[in-house]
Amino acid sequence: MDLNRVEQPSGHHEHGESRSTWQLATGTLACPSCDAPVLPSAGGMSAADPLECGFCGTVGRVSQFLSLGEPTRPARVTVRVSAIA
């Protein structure tokens, strides 16, 4: 993974405030306690949003469930950075 190279995704469009969005990384969303995959909300989530493991009940923030290490597992997520213009 090359974190020095940031690309803007094609076909991205949002209504409302003007934003620029870049894909930062691809990672895995899994419980830090039991390693069960965890699904994000349909509309996307921020790193500070609360998240709960449906298997063991561990509660934390999205950032605590996110792993950017290789290899990524089936619960892959795309990490994007948004800047409000």
PyRosetta script that sets phi, psi and omega in degrees:
from pyrosetta import init, pose_from_sequence

init()
pose = pose_from_sequence("MDLNRVEQPSGHHEHGESRSTWQLATGTLACPSCDAPVLPSAGGMSAADPLECGFCGTVGRVSQFLSLGEPTRPARVTVRVSAIA")
pose.set_psi(1, 130.1)
pose.set_omega(1, -178.9)
pose.set_phi(2, -108.1)
pose.set_psi(2, 100.2)
pose.set_omega(2, -178.1)
pose.set_phi(3, -78.2)
pose.set_psi(3, -9.6)
pose.set_omega(3, 178.5)
pose.set_phi(4, -81.8)
pose.set_psi(4, -13.4)
pose.set_omega(4, -178.7)
pose.set_phi(5, -109.4)
pose.set_psi(5, 115.6)
pose.set_omega(5, -179.1)
pose.set_phi(6, -117.6)
pose.set_psi(6, 128.5)
pose.set_omega(6, -179.9)
pose.set_phi(7, -118.8)
pose.set_psi(7, 144.2)
pose.set_omega(7, 175.7)
pose.set_phi(8, -85.6)
pose.set_psi(8, 128.2)
pose.set_omega(8, -178.5)
pose.set_phi(9, -66.4)
pose.set_psi(9, 147.1)
pose.set_omega(9, 179.3)
pose.set_phi(10, -81.1)
pose.set_psi(10, 152.4)
pose.set_omega(10, 175.8)
pose.set_phi(11, 73.9)
pose.set_psi(11, 12.4)
pose.set_omega(11, -178.1)
pose.set_phi(12, -83.9)
pose.set_psi(12, 131.6)
pose.set_omega(12, 177.1)
pose.set_phi(13, -150.5)
pose.set_psi(13, 133.6)
pose.set_omega(13, 176.1)
pose.set_phi(14, -128.3)
pose.set_psi(14, 145.8)
pose.set_omega(14, 175.0)
pose.set_phi(15, -92.9)
pose.set_psi(15, 155.5)
pose.set_omega(15, 178.7)
pose.set_phi(16, 99.9)
pose.set_psi(16, -131.7)
pose.set_omega(16, -178.3)
pose.set_phi(17, -64.5)
pose.set_psi(17, 148.1)
pose.set_omega(17, 176.8)
pose.set_phi(18, -76.2)
pose.set_psi(18, 126.7)
pose.set_omega(18, -178.2)
pose.set_phi(19, -135.0)
pose.set_psi(19, 153.4)
pose.set_omega(19, 168.7)
pose.set_phi(20, -116.3)
pose.set_psi(20, 134.2)
pose.set_omega(20, -177.5)
pose.set_phi(21, -127.8)
pose.set_psi(21, 135.1)
pose.set_omega(21, 179.1)
pose.set_phi(22, -128.3)
pose.set_psi(22, 142.7)
pose.set_omega(22, 174.1)
pose.set_phi(23, -79.7)
pose.set_psi(23, 124.8)
pose.set_omega(23, -178.0)
pose.set_phi(24, -97.0)
pose.set_psi(24, -43.4)
pose.set_omega(24, -175.5)
pose.set_phi(25, -164.3)
pose.set_psi(25, 171.3)
pose.set_omega(25, 170.4)
pose.set_phi(26, -119.7)
pose.set_psi(26, 135.1)
pose.set_omega(26, -177.4)
pose.set_phi(27, -142.8)
pose.set_psi(27, -166.8)
pose.set_omega(27, -179.9)
pose.set_phi(28, -123.1)
pose.set_psi(28, 138.7)
pose.set_omega(28, 175.8)
pose.set_phi(29, -106.7)
pose.set_psi(29, 107.4)
pose.set_omega(29, -177.4)
pose.set_phi(30, -144.2)
pose.set_psi(30, 154.8)
pose.set_omega(30, -179.5)
pose.set_phi(31, -63.9)
pose.set_psi(31, 131.6)
pose.set_omega(31, 178.6)
pose.set_phi(32, -71.1)
pose.set_psi(32, -17.2)
pose.set_omega(32, -179.6)
pose.set_phi(33, -91.6)
pose.set_psi(33, -49.8)
pose.set_omega(33, -173.8)
pose.set_phi(34, -113.1)
pose.set_psi(34, -5.0)
pose.set_omega(34, 178.5)
pose.set_phi(35, 67.5)
pose.set_psi(35, 15.9)
pose.set_omega(35, 175.6)
pose.set_phi(36, -72.0)
pose.set_psi(36, 141.8)
pose.set_omega(36, 177.2)
pose.set_phi(37, -64.1)
pose.set_psi(37, 144.6)
pose.set_omega(37, -179.2)
pose.set_phi(38, -125.8)
pose.set_psi(38, 133.8)
pose.set_omega(38, -179.4)
pose.set_phi(39, -89.9)
pose.set_psi(39, 134.9)
pose.set_omega(39, 175.4)
pose.set_phi(40, -77.9)
pose.set_psi(40, 166.3)
pose.set_omega(40, 174.7)
pose.set_phi(41, -65.6)
pose.set_psi(41, 151.7)
pose.set_omega(41, -175.7)
pose.set_phi(42, -59.3)
pose.set_psi(42, -36.4)
pose.set_omega(42, -175.9)
pose.set_phi(43, -86.0)
pose.set_psi(43, 2.2)
pose.set_omega(43, -176.6)
pose.set_phi(44, 96.4)
pose.set_psi(44, 162.6)
pose.set_omega(44, -176.8)
pose.set_phi(45, -142.1)
pose.set_psi(45, 156.3)
pose.set_omega(45, 173.7)
pose.set_phi(46, -97.4)
pose.set_psi(46, 164.9)
pose.set_omega(46, -178.0)
pose.set_phi(47, -61.7)
pose.set_psi(47, -25.1)
pose.set_omega(47, -177.6)
pose.set_phi(48, -92.6)
pose.set_psi(48, -5.3)
pose.set_omega(48, -179.2)
pose.set_phi(49, -65.8)
pose.set_psi(49, 146.7)
pose.set_omega(49, 177.6)
pose.set_phi(50, -73.4)
pose.set_psi(50, 148.5)
pose.set_omega(50, -179.6)
pose.set_phi(51, -146.3)
pose.set_psi(51, 145.7)
pose.set_omega(51, -179.9)
pose.set_phi(52, -130.5)
pose.set_psi(52, 138.9)
pose.set_omega(52, 176.2)
pose.set_phi(53, -75.7)
pose.set_psi(53, 125.6)
pose.set_omega(53, 179.3)
pose.set_phi(54, -74.6)
pose.set_psi(54, -12.5)
pose.set_omega(54, -178.5)
pose.set_phi(55, -92.6)
pose.set_psi(55, -54.8)
pose.set_omega(55, -175.6)
pose.set_phi(56, -108.1)
pose.set_psi(56, -8.7)
pose.set_omega(56, 176.8)
pose.set_phi(57, 85.7)
pose.set_psi(57, 6.4)
pose.set_omega(57, 177.7)
pose.set_phi(58, -60.7)
pose.set_psi(58, 133.7)
pose.set_omega(58, -180.0)
pose.set_phi(59, -115.0)
pose.set_psi(59, 139.5)
pose.set_omega(59, 177.7)
pose.set_phi(60, -170.7)
pose.set_psi(60, -166.1)
pose.set_omega(60, 176.9)
pose.set_phi(61, -94.8)
pose.set_psi(61, 157.9)
pose.set_omega(61, 179.5)
pose.set_phi(62, -52.3)
pose.set_psi(62, -41.2)
pose.set_omega(62, -178.4)
pose.set_phi(63, -59.8)
pose.set_psi(63, -27.6)
pose.set_omega(63, 179.1)
pose.set_phi(64, -77.1)
pose.set_psi(64, -21.7)
pose.set_omega(64, -179.1)
pose.set_phi(65, -95.9)
pose.set_psi(65, -9.5)
pose.set_omega(65, -174.3)
pose.set_phi(66, -92.0)
pose.set_psi(66, 129.9)
pose.set_omega(66, 174.7)
pose.set_phi(67, -123.3)
pose.set_psi(67, 129.0)
pose.set_omega(67, 178.8)
pose.set_phi(68, -99.9)
pose.set_psi(68, 5.0)
pose.set_omega(68, -178.3)
pose.set_phi(69, -73.3)
pose.set_psi(69, 156.8)
pose.set_omega(69, 175.8)
pose.set_phi(70, -92.3)
pose.set_psi(70, 149.2)
pose.set_omega(70, -7.3)
pose.set_phi(71, -83.1)
pose.set_psi(71, 149.9)
pose.set_omega(71, 174.8)
pose.set_phi(72, -74.2)
pose.set_psi(72, 151.3)
pose.set_omega(72, -177.9)
pose.set_phi(73, -107.9)
pose.set_psi(73, -178.0)
pose.set_omega(73, -173.6)
pose.set_phi(74, -55.5)
pose.set_psi(74, -26.3)
pose.set_omega(74, 179.6)
pose.set_phi(75, -87.7)
pose.set_psi(75, 53.7)
pose.set_omega(75, -178.1)
pose.set_phi(76, -71.7)
pose.set_psi(76, 142.6)
pose.set_omega(76, 175.9)
pose.set_phi(77, -131.8)
pose.set_psi(77, 155.2)
pose.set_omega(77, 174.8)
pose.set_phi(78, -101.6)
pose.set_psi(78, 127.9)
pose.set_omega(78, 178.7)
pose.set_phi(79, -95.4)
pose.set_psi(79, 118.9)
pose.set_omega(79, -179.7)
pose.set_phi(80, -118.2)
pose.set_psi(80, 149.3)
pose.set_omega(80, 176.8)
pose.set_phi(81, -113.7)
pose.set_psi(81, 128.6)
pose.set_omega(81, 178.9)
pose.set_phi(82, -115.7)
pose.set_psi(82, 137.1)
pose.set_omega(82, 176.7)
pose.set_phi(83, -119.2)
pose.set_psi(83, 128.0)
pose.set_omega(83, 177.6)
pose.set_phi(84, -82.3)
pose.set_psi(84, 125.1)
pose.set_omega(84, -178.7)
pose.set_phi(85, -86.4)
pose.dump_pdb("model.pdb")
